[in-house]
Amino acid sequence: MRPTHGAGVRRPALGSVLAAAAVVVGACSSSASTVRHRATPHAAAPATTVPTAAASATTSAPTTTDPGALPQTMARPSAQDPLFEEHVQALWRAVVDGNPAEAMGFFFPLSAYVQVKAISDPVHDWQTRLVADFDADVLADHAALGPGAPGAVFGAVTVPSDAVWVQPGVEYNKGSYWRVYGSAVHYTVSGQSGSFVIASMISWRGEWYVVHLASIR
């Protein structure tokens, strides 16, 4: 996560591996043309892919506890964790509906950002930069689906296996987290395959959270 004037994340809402193999399971047709696929921040790495079937699996019950109010742990997130799958589905619904608020549970919590970032005003940065960018990116991904958005079908999410543990002092941090670049959500719409990128996710207490969607800026 690379902040602009200190480090990144935005809006007040309490509510965001190591190289090699990946399992790719998804519902994207190999013969279909690609609707849209943004470039990732750096070269693609082996990825773990959560299949369509995972979307219908039983997920954990929502919690009323703000995860960011609790201390960080070194637990490494998994792309097959039930809460991650639930969060990805929320992001997918937000893109299909053009409603960023539906995915804010998957965005790195403000309270955690305050614990992590060594900048003068992390609340303002989270609100006015990171969340604003996230909202704009969700709307752009929605627009890319075109008129077929209501019938778009989720396929899979791919998460590269090269996550790194970011140390304090890096990226304007006073805390640490796992970070992974270049995940992607795959889908089909109007008979064509497509995808949108999750540019950067970072961890909090063993769960992945989005901090930059379309690009790091």
C-alpha positions in Angstrom: 0.0 0.0 0.0 1.7 3.2 -1.1 0.3 6.4 0.4 0.3 9.7 -1.4 1.1 12.0 1.5 1.7 9.4 4.2 -0.1 6.2 3.6 -3.5 5.2 2.4 -7.1 4.7 3.3 -10.4 6.9 3.6 -14.2 7.3 4.8 -15.3 7.0 8.4 -16.7 3.5 8.6 -15.7 1.1 11.3 -15.8 -1.9 9.7 -8.8 -4.9 5.0 1.9 -15.7 0.4 5.1 -17.0 -0.9 5.9 -17.6 -4.6 5.0 -20.6 -6.6 2.0 -22.7 -7.4 -1.6 -21.9 -7.7 -4.9 -23.6 -8.3 -7.1 -22.0 -10.8 -10.7 -22.9 -10.7 -13.3 -20.6 -12.2 -16.2 -20.1 -14.5 -14.5 -18.0 -17.2 -14.8 -19.5 -20.7 -11.5 -20.0 -22.4 -13.1 -19.3 -25.8 -14.8 -16.1 -24.8 -13.3 -12.8 -25.5 -12.1 -10.6 -22.5 -14.4 -7.8 -21.6 -11.8 -6.0 -19.5 -8.7 -6.7 -17.5 -6.6 -3.9 -16.0 -2.9 -4.2 -15.7 -1.7 -5.2 -12.2 1.0 -3.2 -10.4 3.7 -5.8 -11.3 4.2 -9.1 -13.1 1.6 -11.8 -12.4 2.5 -14.3 -9.8 1.2 -17.9 -9.2 -2.2 -17.5 -7.7 -4.7 -19.2 -5.6 -8.2 -19.2 -7.2 -11.4 -19.6 -5.3 -14.0 -21.4 -7.4 -17.5 -20.4 -8.1 -18.7 -23.1 -5.8 -17.1 -21.3 -2.9 -19.5 -18.5 -3.4 -22.4 -20.7 -2.3 -20.6 -22.2 0.6 -21.7 -21.4 4.1 -20.0 -18.3 5.3 -19.3 -17.1 8.8 -21.9 -15.0 10.6 -21.4 -11.2 10.5 -19.7 -9.9 13.5 -20.6 -6.7 15.3 -17.0 -6.3 16.7 -14.9 -3.7 14.8 -11.8 -5.8 13.8 -9.7 -2.6 13.7 -10.3 -2.0 17.4 -8.3 -5.1 18.2 -4.5 -5.5 17.9 -2.8 -6.8 14.8 -1.5 -10.4 14.6 1.0 -12.1 12.3 -1.6 -14.6 11.0 -1.3 -14.9 7.2 -4.6 -14.6 5.4 -6.1 -17.4 3.2 -8.0 -16.9 0.0 -10.1 -19.9 1.1 -11.2 -18.4 4.4 -15.0 -18.1 4.7 -14.9 -14.5 5.6 -12.7 -13.7 2.7 -15.2 -15.5 0.4 -18.0 -13.5 1.9 -16.2 -10.2 1.4 -15.4 -11.0 -2.2 -19.1 -11.7 -2.8 -19.9 -8.3 -1.3 -17.4 -6.6 -3.6 -18.9 -8.4 -6.5 -22.4 -7.3 -5.6 -21.2 -3.7 -5.2 -19.7 -3.8 -8.7 -22.8 -5.4 -10.2 -25.1 -2.9 -8.4 -22.8 0.1 -8.8 -23.0 0.7 -5.0 -19.6 1.0 -3.3 -21.2 1.0 0.2 -22.1 -2.7 -0.2 -18.4 -3.6 -0.2 -17.1 -1.4 2.7 -16.9 -4.4 5.0 -14.1 -5.6 2.7 -12.2 -2.3 2.9 -9.4 -1.9 5.3 -10.9 -0.6 8.6 -10.3 3.0 9.6 -9.5 2.0 13.2 -6.9 -0.4 11.9 -5.5 2.2 9.6 -5.0 4.5 12.5 -3.0 1.8 14.3 -0.8 1.1 11.2 0.0 4.5 9.7 2.7 6.9 11.0 1.2 10.0 9.4 -0.2 13.2 10.8 -3.8 12.6 10.0 -4.6 9.0 9.0 -8.4 9.6 9.4 -8.4 12.3 6.8 -6.2 10.3 4.4 -8.5 7.3 4.8 -11.6 9.3 4.2 -10.6 11.7 1.4 -8.1 9.6 -0.6 -8.4 5.8 -0.1 -12.2 5.5 0.3 -12.8 8.1 -2.4 -10.6 6.2 -4.8 -12.3 2.9 -3.9 -15.7 4.4 -4.6 -14.7 5.7 -8.0 -13.1 2.3 -8.9 -16.2 0.3 -8.0 -18.3 2.6 -10.2 -15.8 2.3 -13.0 -15.9 -1.5 -12.8 -19.7 -1.4 -12.8 -19.7 0.8 -15.9 -17.3 -1.7 -17.6 -19.9 -4.5 -17.2 -22.2 -2.5 -19.5 -25.9 -3.0 -20.0 -25.5 -6.7 -19.1 -24.5 -5.9 -15.5 -27.6 -7.3 -13.9 -27.0 -10.7 -15.6 -23.2 -10.8 -14.9 -22.1 -14.1 -13.2 -19.2 -14.3 -10.7 -16.6 -16.9 -11.6 -13.6 -16.9 -9.3 -11.1 -14.7 -7.4 -7.4 -15.2 -7.9 -4.9 -14.2 -5.3 -1.2 -14.4 -6.0 0.9 -16.5 -3.6 3.7 -14.0 -3.2 2.3 -12.0 -0.2 5.0 -10.3 1.9 5.1 -9.2 5.5 5.6 -5.4 5.5 7.7 -4.2 8.4 7.3 -1.0 10.4 9.1 2.0 8.8 8.0 0.8 5.3 5.2 2.6 3.5 4.9 5.2 6.3 4.0 2.4 8.7 4.3 2.2 12.5 2.8 -1.3 12.3 3.0 -4.3 10.1 0.7 -6.4 7.8 0.7 -8.9 5.0 0.4 -7.4 1.6 -0.4 -8.9 -1.8 -0.6 -7.2 -5.2 -2.6 -8.0 -8.3 -5.5 -10.2 -7.3 -8.4 -10.4 -9.7 -12.2 -11.1 -9.8 -13.3 -13.1 -12.8 -16.8 -13.2 -14.3 -18.8 -13.7 -17.4 -21.2 -11.1 -18.8 -23.3 -11.3 -22.0 -21.5 -14.5 -22.9 -18.0 -13.0 -22.6 -15.3 -13.5 -19.9 -13.9 -10.5 -18.1 -12.1 -9.6 -14.9 -11.3 -6.6 -12.7 -8.2 -6.2 -10.6 -7.8 -5.8 -6.8 -4.6 -3.9 -7.0 -3.6 -4.2 -3.3 -4.9 -6.0 -0.3 -3.4 -5.9 3.2 -4.1 -8.0 6.3 -5.6 -7.3 9.6 -5.7 -10.2 12.1 -5.4 -12.9 9.5 -8.0 -11.5 7.0 -7.5 -9.8 3.7 -8.9 -6.3 3.1 -8.9 -4.1 0.0 -6.8 -0.9 0.2 -6.5 -0.1 -3.5 -8.9 -1.5 -6.1 -8.1 -0.4 -9.7 -4.7 1.0 -9.1 -2.3 2.2 -6.3 -2.5 6.0 -6.2 
